[in-house]
Structures are given as C-alpha cells and as structure tokens.
Amino acid sequence: MATALFRTALAALIVTITSVAEATAGDGFVKDVTVQVLAAPGIADDTLAKAIAIVARVYQAFGVRLQMSDSAAPPADGLTPWRRVVVKSSATKEFPSAFGSSHVMGISPRNGDAPGRIGYVFFDAVSQTAKRNDLPVYMLLGYAMAHELGHLLLPTDAHGKGGVMRANWDANDMRLMRLGRLGMEDREVVRLQHYLDSLNPSK
C-alpha cells in the first residue's frame, strides 16, 4: 500500500488516546498494544480523534492499553504487539466483498490461520450507515475501528454473538453506541486476552 496517500494520526490524537487509555480491567489483566492509524485525506481530524477515543475506551474496559503511534514500524522494544488500522475513503477493487457496498464497513485480512496485522475501515460505508441509523459519524467510525482491531487480536475470525464483534449490528447495538455502552462480549474478551498472553514477544 502506498502510505503516502494517507496521513498519520496527529500528535494531538496521540495525546487524546493516551489520556483515556488507562486500563480499568477488574481481573488485573493489563497489556499494551501499539496501534498505528492511517486515515485518507478529507477525514476531519476531530472526527478521527473522537473515533480513536471510542476505540481506546472499548479496549481499556478489559485491560488492553492502546498506544497510538505515527511510526510505520513495529515498536523497537520487540515486546509490544503492533497493529495498523487504515481508514480508507472507500473500498477499492482489492476488497471485492466490500467494493461498491454501503453495508460492509471494514475488512481485516488474515495471515493464514493467524490474525493479520492490518485492518481496513471504509469511511463512505460508515458515513452512509451512520446516516441511516441517525448516529454521529465519529461514533460509528470508532466502533467500526474497534471491531476490525478485534479481528486483528482474536485467534480466529469468527464474529461474536453480540457486542462490538457482532457481524451485523442491530437497533439495540446502535442504542448502546449512543449510550457509550457497547463493548466486547465476555467470550471475546477471554479469547483476546488469552491470545495476547500467548504471543511470542520476539515476533
């Protein structure tokens, strides 16, 4: 991918994410994950900042601290898992299941049987879905980003039965988004935490 076509999250966004990403998990689980966000030109900084704050809030609830980075490379310490979320203006032909669709908001290709490291969110589909459901665009963008990041951190690509990882959000999910209460289901939390614990720090 030609990353020159994208702009990285600004320093202000990194400050925002750091201020909200204090882990609050009650079971003592705390794990850092570095996430690089790339956004296509034309996506407002404020929209992206608010969306990133939602992603951080979803993950902090179960002890995953998201550290935003403007570097294209994994952390130099070799210890912190690294993932990238790319917010594209729209799906291109390289994503045939999403190309031309206003319903597919994101895709996270897998690396064989293992989670991939890069997920994609399609801003036009997010915007259209938000309009259909009377949601602020930043809000749906945040949950769409959180969903794709979940695929990058879960050992299998199966969708959850509810919450952030549900394949198709319903009216109740949208209501919980407005209340800031849509989160990960317990089953996905356990699987995600177990996967992060199992990662080889040298990879």
N, C-alpha and C positions, 0 to 999 in steps of 0.2 A: 504494500500500500504506500502511496506517495504521501507521507505525513506532512509534506509542505503544504498540502491543500487544507490542512486543519490547523487550528490554533490550540495551544495547550491551555489548560485551566490557569487563570491568572493568579498572581501571588495572593490577591485578596481572597480568592476562593480557597487557597490552602489555609489561610488564617481562619476562615469560616469553618472548614472541616475540622481543623484541629480543636477549635473551641467547643465543638459539640460531640467530639468522638471520645469522650471519657467512658470507658467500659463500665457497665452497670449490671452485669450478669450476677445473679444471686448465687450461682454454683461455684464461683471462684474462677471460672474459665476466663482467661484473657489471652488474646492472640492478636498480633499486629499483622495487617495485610496492606501492602503498598498498592495503591490503585492509581494508574495514570488515566486521566480523562482527556480525550481529544474531541473537540467539537468543530463542526463545519462553520465557516464564516456565515454570518447572518443570524446565528442563535444568540440572543441577548445575554450579556454577562449576568444580569440579575436573574434571568430565568434559569441559567445553568447553576448559579450559586445556590439558589433555593432548592433546586433538584438535588444537588450534591448533599445539601444538609439533610434532606429526607433519607438519602441512601445511608448516610452516617448514622442517623437515628435508628433506622431499621436494624442495622448490624450491631450497634452498641448495646441494644437490648439483651443480647446474649453473649456479650464479651468480646466481639470482634472489633478491634480498633482499626479504622481505615485511615491510613496515612496517605494523603494525596501527594503526587509527585509530578513535576513537569519534565522529568527525565524519561527518555525512551528506553533506557536500560534498566534491568532489574537492580535492586539495591546492592551496593557494593559489599555489604556485610555478609552476603551469601546465606543469611538466616531467615529473612523475611519473605514470605510468599509475595509474588508480584503478579498483578493482573492489569489489563487495559480495557477500558470501555470507550468505544468510539461512537459518538453521536453524529450520524450522517444526515444530510438534508433529506434524503430519500433512499430507498433500496435500489441498487443497481442490478444489472443482469447477472452479476456473480452470485446473487442471492435469489434464485428463481422462485422459491416458495414465498418470498416477500415482494418481489418485483411487481409493481402495478397494484398492490393490495393496500387498502386503507385499514386493514384489520390486523396485519402482522406488524407488531411494533418493535420487534427485536429478534435477533438470532445470535446464538453462541456456538459456532462450530466446535466440534470436539476433536481431540487429538487421539484418534483411535478409540480405545476403550477408556481413556482418561479425559478429564475435563480439559478444554482448551484454555488458552491464556488471554484470548481477545474476544470480547463480545461487542455486538453492534446494536444500536438503537436508532430507529428511523423517525426523525423528527416530524415529517409530514404525517405519517400514520398516527403518531402520538397526538399531534395537534387536532387531527380530524376526529379521533376517538374522544379526546377531551371535550371537543365542541358538542359531539353527540350526547355526551353524558353530563354536560354543564359543569365540568371540572376546570380549574385553572391548569394551563398547560404545564407549568413548572411542577405541579403536584403529580400529574400522571407521568411526566418525564422522570421524576425521581423514582417512582415505584417501578417504572419500566427498566430503569438502570439497575435498581436493586434486584429485580427479577433476573436480568441477564447475568449480573455478577453472581447470583446464586448458582446459576448453571456452571459458572467457572469454578465454583468452590464445592460443588456437590460431586460425589464419586460416580453417580450415574445421571443420565439426562432426563430421568422421569420427572414429570411435573407432580406437584403436591396436590392433595385433595382440597386444600383451602389455603387462604392467606396469600402472601406475596408470590409463592411459587405455583399458584393455580394457573392452568393453561389459559383459561378464558375467565376474566373477572366478571362477576355479575353485579347486580344493582346493590347488593349488600356490601360487596367489596368496595364499590365506589363510595358508599356511605361511610365505611370505615376509613377510607382515604381522607375524606373531608374532615373526619374527627382526629386524624393523625394516629389511628389505632390499628391499621392494617400491618400485621407483622408476619413473621415466619411461623409456620406450624411447628409444634414440638418435635415431630418426627424429622422434619428437615433440619431443625436446629441440632439435634443429636447427630445426625449423619454428617452435617457440615463441620461441627466441632471435631468429630472423630477423624474426618478426612484431614483437617488442618493439623491435628496432632500427629497424624501418620506421615506427613510429608518429610522427605529427607531434606534436612537443612542445606545440604550441599547442592541441591538441584535448583 
